[in-house]
């Protein structure tokens, strides 16, 4: 069985381009694999919490020394990490907001980035502990940032590739829907974006 974790982060719900692209990726995977289980997590609908000081401090307390209050604070992080660790495939919907990712997506990444759990420091530097996971980034932007003068303003794709790689997820495919705020480009289909991928088992 292929286990898929689909992370939604747009504030525009299922009408957003990134959400539609992410759902199209899920549909493609359902056609590719006969045995698939999908978990969908909508960070905007859940009002996913940003990382607070008390929770961050609890990250560094040995498990056997955690207080009941600290264990409670870590429940959200623990659950999010468990979902990622169990997934064979990760799909992240990533709309571009002011050249970067939504704050709720950053919050989720902060909650799953834990020393000794999803990464560790060794004599050769940091090592990601999330292994054997394939990731797809479903990115949407109002303008065109894959090329031209605006390319330098894309802080979505390089950041996501960097943080996922840091956590051990090296196999990352980026799919873009661009120009959604531009009349001459906004009719670009999701299928056209998906054609960027090579679908192989």
C-alpha positions as CSV (number, residue, x, y, z in Angstrom):
1,X,0.0,0.0,0.0
2,X,1.2,3.5,-0.8
3,X,0.4,6.0,2.0
4,X,0.0,9.6,0.8
5,X,-0.1,12.6,3.1
6,X,-1.7,15.7,1.4
7,X,-0.9,19.0,3.1
8,X,-3.2,21.8,2.1
9,X,-2.3,25.4,3.1
10,X,-4.3,27.8,1.1
11,X,-6.7,30.2,2.7
12,X,-8.9,29.9,-0.4
13,X,-10.0,26.4,0.2
14,X,-10.7,24.0,-2.6
15,X,-11.1,26.9,-5.1
16,X,-7.4,27.8,-4.8
17,X,-5.1,26.8,-7.6
18,X,-2.6,25.1,-5.4
19,X,-5.4,23.0,-3.8
20,X,-6.8,22.1,-7.2
21,X,-3.3,21.1,-8.4
22,X,-2.7,19.1,-5.2
23,X,-6.0,17.2,-5.6
24,X,-5.1,16.5,-9.3
25,X,-1.8,15.0,-8.1
26,X,-3.7,12.8,-5.7
27,X,-6.0,11.7,-8.6
28,X,-3.0,10.9,-10.7
29,X,-1.5,8.8,-7.9
30,X,-4.8,6.9,-7.5
31,X,-4.6,6.0,-11.2
32,X,-0.9,5.0,-10.9
33,X,-1.2,2.8,-7.8
34,X,-3.9,0.3,-7.3
35,X,-3.5,0.2,-3.5
36,X,-3.3,3.7,-2.0
37,X,-4.4,5.4,1.3
38,X,-4.6,9.2,1.4
39,X,-4.6,11.3,4.5
40,X,-5.5,15.0,3.9
41,X,-4.6,17.7,6.4
42,X,-5.9,21.2,5.7
43,X,-3.8,23.6,7.8
44,X,-6.0,26.6,7.2
45,X,-9.3,24.8,8.3
46,X,-7.5,23.4,11.3
47,X,-6.1,26.8,12.3
48,X,-2.8,25.0,12.7
49,X,-0.9,26.6,15.6
50,X,2.3,28.5,15.2
51,X,5.3,27.4,17.3
52,X,5.3,29.0,20.7
53,X,8.2,29.3,23.2
54,X,6.9,26.7,25.6
55,X,6.5,24.1,22.9
56,X,9.9,24.9,21.4
57,X,11.5,24.5,24.9
58,X,9.7,21.1,25.2
59,X,11.3,19.9,22.0
60,X,14.6,19.7,23.9
61,X,13.4,17.9,27.0
62,X,14.2,14.2,27.2
63,X,11.0,12.1,26.8
64,X,11.3,10.6,30.2
65,X,11.5,14.0,31.8
66,X,8.6,15.7,30.1
67,X,5.9,17.1,32.4
68,X,2.2,16.3,31.7
69,X,1.9,19.9,30.4
70,X,4.8,19.5,28.1
71,X,3.5,16.2,26.8
72,X,0.2,18.1,26.0
73,X,2.1,20.8,24.2
74,X,3.9,18.3,22.1
75,X,0.8,16.4,21.0
76,X,0.3,18.4,17.8
77,X,4.0,18.1,16.8
78,X,4.1,14.4,17.6
79,X,1.0,13.7,15.5
80,X,2.2,15.8,12.6
81,X,5.6,14.0,12.6
82,X,3.9,10.6,12.9
83,X,1.8,11.4,9.8
84,X,4.9,12.4,7.8
85,X,7.0,9.4,9.0
86,X,4.2,7.0,7.9
87,X,3.8,8.5,4.5
88,X,5.4,7.1,1.4
89,X,4.4,10.2,-0.6
90,X,4.0,13.7,0.6
91,X,2.1,16.3,-1.4
92,X,2.4,19.9,-0.3
93,X,0.0,22.6,-1.7
94,X,2.1,25.8,-1.7
95,X,0.5,29.0,-2.9
96,X,2.8,32.0,-3.1
97,X,1.8,34.7,-0.6
98,X,4.0,37.8,-0.9
99,X,6.8,35.8,-2.5
100,X,6.8,33.2,0.3
101,X,4.8,30.3,1.7
102,X,1.6,30.8,3.9
103,X,2.4,31.2,7.6
104,X,0.3,28.1,8.4
105,X,2.6,26.0,6.2
106,X,5.6,27.5,7.9
107,X,4.0,26.6,11.3
108,X,3.6,23.0,10.2
109,X,7.2,22.8,9.0
110,X,8.3,24.3,12.3
111,X,6.3,21.7,14.2
112,X,7.9,18.8,12.3
113,X,11.4,20.0,12.4
114,X,12.8,18.6,15.6
115,X,16.4,17.8,16.5
116,X,16.8,14.1,17.4
117,X,13.4,13.2,15.8
118,X,13.3,14.3,12.2
119,X,17.0,15.4,11.9
120,X,20.1,15.1,14.0
121,X,23.6,16.6,14.1
122,X,26.6,14.3,13.7
123,X,30.3,14.7,13.1
124,X,29.6,15.3,9.4
125,X,26.9,17.9,10.0
126,X,23.1,17.6,10.0
127,X,21.3,14.5,8.8
128,X,17.7,14.2,7.9
129,X,15.8,11.3,9.5
130,X,12.7,11.2,7.2
131,X,13.8,8.5,4.8
132,X,12.3,6.9,1.7
133,X,9.7,9.6,1.2
134,X,8.8,11.0,-2.2
135,X,7.5,14.6,-2.2
136,X,5.5,16.7,-4.6
137,X,5.2,20.5,-4.3
138,X,2.0,21.8,-5.9
139,X,2.9,25.5,-6.3
140,X,0.6,28.3,-7.5
141,X,1.4,31.9,-8.1
142,X,-0.4,34.9,-9.5
143,X,2.7,35.9,-11.6
144,X,5.4,34.0,-13.4
145,X,8.4,33.2,-11.3
146,X,9.9,30.2,-12.9
147,X,11.9,32.4,-15.3
148,X,12.6,35.9,-16.2
149,X,13.2,38.9,-13.9
150,X,10.8,37.7,-11.3
151,X,12.6,34.4,-10.7
152,X,14.7,35.9,-8.0
153,X,11.6,36.7,-6.0
154,X,10.5,33.1,-5.7
155,X,11.2,32.2,-2.1
156,X,8.7,29.3,-2.2
157,X,10.4,26.6,-4.2
158,X,14.0,27.0,-3.0
159,X,12.9,27.2,0.7
160,X,10.7,24.1,0.4
161,X,13.3,22.1,-1.4
162,X,15.9,23.2,1.2
163,X,13.8,22.4,4.3
164,X,12.6,19.1,2.9
165,X,16.1,18.1,2.0
166,X,17.3,19.0,5.4
167,X,14.8,16.7,6.9
168,X,15.9,13.9,4.6
169,X,13.4,14.2,1.8
170,X,15.6,14.5,-1.3
171,X,13.3,13.1,-4.0
172,X,11.2,16.3,-4.6
173,X,9.2,17.2,-7.8
174,X,7.9,20.7,-8.2
175,X,4.7,21.3,-10.2
176,X,3.7,24.9,-11.0
177,X,0.6,26.7,-12.0
178,X,1.7,30.2,-12.8
179,X,0.1,33.5,-13.9
180,X,-3.2,32.8,-12.2
181,X,-3.7,36.6,-11.8
182,X,-2.9,37.3,-15.4
183,X,-5.8,37.1,-17.9
184,X,-3.8,35.7,-20.7
185,X,-2.4,32.9,-18.6
186,X,-5.0,32.1,-15.9
187,X,-6.8,29.7,-18.1
188,X,-3.8,27.4,-18.1
189,X,-5.1,24.0,-17.1
190,X,-4.1,21.9,-14.2
191,X,-3.4,19.0,-16.6
192,X,-0.9,21.2,-18.5
193,X,1.0,21.7,-15.2
194,X,0.9,18.0,-14.5
195,X,2.4,17.3,-17.9
196,X,5.7,18.5,-16.3
197,X,6.0,15.2,-14.5
198,X,7.1,11.8,-15.6
199,X,4.7,9.3,-14.0
200,X,6.6,6.1,-13.4
201,X,6.3,3.5,-10.7
